[in-house]
Amino acid sequence: MAHLLHIDSSITGERSVSRRLTARAAAAWRAAHPGGTVTYRDLGQSPVPHLDAAGGLARMVPPDQHTPEQRASWQLTEELVGEVTRADTILLGLPLYNYGAPSVVKSWVDHLIAPGIAYDPATGAGLLGGREFVVLVSRGGGYGAGTPKEGWDHAAPWLPHGISMTGLEPRFICAELTLAPVNPAMAELIPLHEQSLASAERAVDELWVPAAAAA
């Protein structure tokens, strides 16, 4: 039975474009996979704890030597890796915050870099590959080629590197200029935002369309 892992990370609730895109993608996935099951994790509402001095070294210490804090941290890592392992498809909402990924996404990635369950420490081979990993990106401004802030998006370029040890390979769908409708200084960019959002929505709608239907 097909299984979806749906992850949101935005802190802006109903105003979030990335949440709207992941919800749209999840609905499309359900339509294409009748009887499929879904696990939902909301990093924005229930953040994954960052690795700290008390528990973070659990990845470098044999389990039988774990302190209580390390044991708790490792158990959470096993839970998060298990969610990925059970999924055939992963959806991740990735808004751009201060030109980078939300810290909760960085924390989620840090927990996934787990020897023995996400990668083989002897060979370096990733153990989580072979899954569909779709990342729905929302960016308040424009960061494309030729724009004043070209190259200032450090979220989408970082993620493939951050997750690379696991074998996961993200595919990105992006909507940008999302602040144009609410920022008067960006009002003239609203048409470009609408075009970008419509393009992202089309890409989402085509994710699981059978090849015959798309032809």
C-alpha positions in Angstrom: 0.0 0.0 0.0 1.4 3.4 -1.0 2.3 5.7 1.9 2.9 9.5 1.9 4.9 11.5 4.4 3.5 15.1 4.4 5.6 17.7 6.3 4.9 21.4 6.8 7.3 23.8 8.3 5.8 27.3 7.9 4.9 29.3 11.0 2.3 31.5 9.2 -0.7 29.2 9.3 -3.4 29.8 6.8 -1.4 32.6 5.1 1.3 30.2 4.2 1.8 29.5 0.5 4.0 26.5 1.1 1.2 25.0 3.2 -1.3 25.5 0.5 1.0 23.9 -2.0 1.7 20.9 0.1 -2.0 20.5 0.8 -2.7 20.6 -2.9 0.0 18.1 -3.6 -1.3 15.8 -0.8 -4.8 15.9 -2.3 -3.4 15.1 -5.7 -1.4 12.2 -4.3 -4.5 10.8 -2.5 -6.5 11.0 -5.7 -3.8 9.1 -7.6 -3.4 6.5 -4.8 -6.8 5.3 -3.6 -6.4 3.5 -0.4 -3.0 5.0 0.3 -2.1 6.1 3.8 -0.6 9.4 5.1 1.6 10.4 7.9 1.6 14.1 8.7 4.2 16.1 10.6 3.9 19.8 11.3 7.4 21.2 12.1 6.0 24.7 12.4 3.5 23.8 15.1 5.5 21.0 16.8 9.2 21.7 16.2 11.8 18.9 16.3 14.3 19.7 19.0 17.7 20.9 17.7 20.7 18.8 18.5 22.3 20.1 21.6 25.2 19.2 23.9 23.1 17.0 26.1 21.6 14.7 23.5 23.2 15.5 20.2 26.2 13.2 20.6 23.9 10.2 20.6 25.0 9.7 17.0 28.6 9.3 18.0 28.2 7.1 21.1 27.2 3.4 21.2 23.5 3.0 22.3 24.5 1.0 25.4 26.5 4.0 26.6 23.8 6.6 26.0 22.9 9.0 28.8 19.1 9.5 29.3 19.3 12.7 27.2 21.1 10.9 24.4 18.7 8.0 24.5 15.7 10.3 24.1 17.4 12.2 21.2 18.2 8.9 19.5 14.7 7.6 19.9 13.4 10.7 18.2 15.9 10.2 15.4 14.7 6.6 15.0 11.1 7.9 14.9 11.9 10.5 12.2 13.9 8.1 10.1 11.2 5.5 10.4 8.6 7.9 9.0 10.8 8.4 6.0 11.5 4.6 5.6 7.8 3.8 5.6 7.0 6.4 2.9 7.0 6.0 -0.8 6.6 9.7 -1.3 7.7 12.6 0.9 6.2 16.1 0.6 8.1 18.9 2.3 7.0 22.5 2.5 10.0 24.8 2.5 9.4 28.5 3.0 12.4 30.9 2.7 13.1 32.6 6.0 15.8 35.3 6.2 17.3 33.8 3.0 17.6 30.3 4.5 15.6 27.3 5.5 13.5 27.4 8.6 15.6 26.2 11.5 13.1 23.4 12.2 13.9 22.0 8.7 17.6 22.1 9.5 16.9 20.2 12.7 14.8 17.6 10.9 17.7 17.1 8.5 20.2 16.9 11.3 18.2 14.1 12.9 18.1 12.2 9.6 21.9 12.1 9.4 21.9 8.9 11.5 24.6 6.2 11.1 23.3 2.7 10.6 19.7 3.6 9.9 20.0 6.5 7.3 23.4 5.8 5.9 26.0 3.1 6.2 28.9 4.4 8.2 31.3 1.8 6.7 30.6 2.7 3.1 28.9 6.1 3.3 26.0 4.7 1.2 22.7 6.3 1.8 19.9 4.0 3.0 16.9 6.2 2.3 17.1 6.5 -1.5 14.6 5.3 -4.0 11.8 7.4 -2.6 10.0 10.3 -4.3 11.0 13.5 -2.4 9.0 16.6 -3.6 9.9 20.0 -2.0 7.3 22.8 -2.3 9.2 26.1 -2.0 7.8 29.5 -1.3 9.9 32.6 -1.5 8.7 36.1 -0.6 10.9 37.8 -3.2 12.5 37.0 -6.5 15.8 35.3 -6.6 16.2 34.2 -10.2 18.9 34.9 -12.7 19.3 38.7 -13.2 17.3 39.8 -10.2 18.9 42.0 -7.6 19.0 39.2 -5.0 20.1 36.4 -7.4 21.8 33.7 -5.3 20.3 34.9 -2.0 18.1 31.8 -1.6 20.2 29.6 0.6 17.4 27.1 1.4 16.8 25.2 -1.8 20.5 25.0 -2.9 21.4 23.7 0.6 18.9 21.0 1.0 20.3 18.5 -1.6 23.7 18.8 0.1 22.3 18.6 3.6 20.3 15.5 2.9 22.8 13.8 0.5 24.2 11.3 3.0 20.8 9.6 3.2 20.4 9.0 -0.5 17.3 11.2 -0.7 17.2 13.4 -3.9 14.7 16.3 -3.7 12.7 17.6 -6.6 11.7 21.3 -6.2 8.6 23.2 -7.2 8.7 26.9 -6.4 6.4 29.8 -6.1 8.0 33.2 -5.5 7.2 36.8 -5.0 4.6 35.6 -2.4 4.9 38.9 -0.5 3.7 40.9 -3.5 0.0 40.7 -2.6 0.6 42.0 1.0 3.5 44.4 0.6 2.4 47.7 -1.1 6.0 48.3 -2.2 5.8 45.1 -4.3 2.4 45.7 -5.8 3.7 46.0 -9.3 5.0 42.4 -9.0 1.6 40.9 -8.3 1.2 39.7 -11.9 4.6 38.0 -11.8 3.7 36.4 -8.5 0.4 35.1 -9.9 2.2 33.6 -12.9 4.7 31.9 -10.6 2.0 30.5 -8.3 0.0 29.3 -11.2 3.0 27.6 -12.7 3.7 25.9 -9.3 0.1 24.7 -9.0 0.2 23.2 -12.5 3.4 21.4 -11.7 1.8 20.0 -8.5 -1.3 18.9 -10.4 0.9 17.0 -12.9 3.0 15.1 -10.4 1.0 11.9 -10.4 -1.0 12.2 -13.7 -0.6 8.9 -15.6 1.6 9.3 -18.7 -1.3 8.4 -21.0 -3.5 11.1 -19.5 -0.7 13.7 -19.7 0.1 12.9 -23.4 
